[in-house]
Amino acid sequence: MNCEEAKKLMDGYLDGELDPITNQKIEQHLRECPECDQAYKAHRAFIGAVRNGAPYYEAPPKLRERIQLSLREQTAKEPVRNVAGDAPSFAPSARQTTQTAPSGTKWSLLALAAGIIVAAIVALNFMPQSRRPGDDQFLATQLIASHARSLLANHLTDVPSSDQHTVKPWLDAKLDFAPAIAELSSEGFPLIGGRLDYLDNRPVAALVYGRRKHFINLFIWPAAADVKRTPETMSRQGYQLLHWADSDFNYWAVSDVNINDLQSFKQKFEAQTSRH
Ligand SMILES: [Zn+2]
């Protein structure tokens, strides 16, 4: 990849819209080219400043319903509008009177809607700050890139071993947390090894399991207090992602196996680690 290509793809890279292979090519170029790397960092800082400075809130469904209901009620009260406003008229005085009433209604309608929106923004600002909707998308892209990179760059494991008593101490020594490891070869998911990775701005554990001829990367790191506990699946760029959390850890399984395999992997992993 040259500088021109890198610059062209920069926005897509920053927005997490590129495929893992292109991502990897850009990352390689950024490592080798200080000029592009500087442009990338400046751009990223700018996006970060906008993201942090301009709050983004999704209106809760109840609020949306309330606005729509108010608008419907108001519209029902409104007299029938003179739709033939542009047609030539030979009775200007009559036309003028039909137009003044509805435009007054329109303004009160807008004021009402604006009032509700302002109230919503004030209310939402007092709600506890949680992860923004875009964060999970950005993380998903990072997870897929990391999974793909581990396969492409022949860097699947730092500690290749099917023995959890070898993998666990190795990871525990390198991380400030101790992830649980399950032995699942009898369940059809042989442990292949462990790896250190860097995601969501922190070092994380990556456990690598096999599934027939495919690989599953299971990324683990300590869960934040506000983590969503309900499992969540995502399908992107031909990869399946399955996210869940327990009281201690965040888990993200990434693979190109089908989602049923991934669900069964999660159940078996949980069944075994919760006993410890
Ligand atoms: Zn360059």
Residues whose N, C-alpha, C, O or C-beta is under 5 A from the ligand:
A	BS01	ZN	N2 C3 C33 C36
